[in-house]
Amino acid sequence: MRFRGTTIRRKIVALLLIPLVSLTAIWVFAATITSRAVFGRPDAQRIANNVVYPAEDVLSGIQQERKVALLYIANSRDSQARIAYDKQQHATDSAIAKLRTQSGTAHIQDLNSRARGYLADFLTGLGNLSSLRKQVDNQQITRESTYDGYDTFQAPAFALCDSLYLIDNADLEARFAKLGVEPLSPEFTPEALGAMASGRTAPLKSFLLDQSGIAGVGNIYADEALYRARLHPLSPAGSMKPEHWLALRDGVVAALEVGIDSGGSTIDDYRDGRGEKGRMQERFLVHTREGQPCPGDDCDGVVERIVVSGRSTYFCPSCQVKLRRKPKRRVKPRRSSG
Ligand SMILES: [Zn+2]
């Protein structure tokens, strides 16, 4: 459904874009499923130190840069967004330089010929980063093309990883099919969210934390997203109506983007239909703010803390609407005997 019409390799690449899934984790996982004692082999540790870890740093730089680039495109006049983009470019470049150095001649003989080819592809592809950056700099590119543009750099890195231990694609696919849609991707539509929530009786907070639905939404962002959507964390997920899907989608995206912008700069005009303008530089709206007044302009509520799915959950009981479960056949409460 989400990856229709794509090859298995593309599916894997798409699934692996989830920032929380590190290349190293994939690698270790792949070694586990194929019962290979990867770290027991002397060359494996060298490969890890000189190829896999540096490649992972580059990937994480690319992913971070993609997010910062998307924020910059959305906020072209925001000098902080511009600074963040420049800063991340430098970080990515130094990771690339490190990969080039460490994977260089002394260690390349540890790799099989396929892996060498993919490493070369990865490094060559990274040479095109500057032309993508130029388009972003000049605002000559759409959000979607930027997303896709940064994506293309990643494929050879995953192919490289794949080639090191001959992972069975089908196994990887089965494993990562369990991870959900990436919330900053175009696939994360209100309708997709609604489809995931449909029929679910779990509280919204648990639903958001469940990595098989929306990947990468941690505890903080779940609280912040629900607050932004003005939805009560204990509302059953399946009770949302289409307007709630939209509000929650926007809430998740906005919360993550504020989180991404960890420098605390103002992101004041992106996807904000809730009058939160000028408030987003505060890192948390409700998370860890128990007992403090609700930050909503026309709300007198006080932030409360409850525990949902074993996680501290902060919300405003006044303005976050508790949705009722979709009406079913009414069942009389059973009385205990005696
Ligand atoms: Zn409130």
Residues whose N, C-alpha, C, O or C-beta is under 5 A from the ligand:
A	BS01	ZN	C294 G296 C299 G301 C316 S318 C319
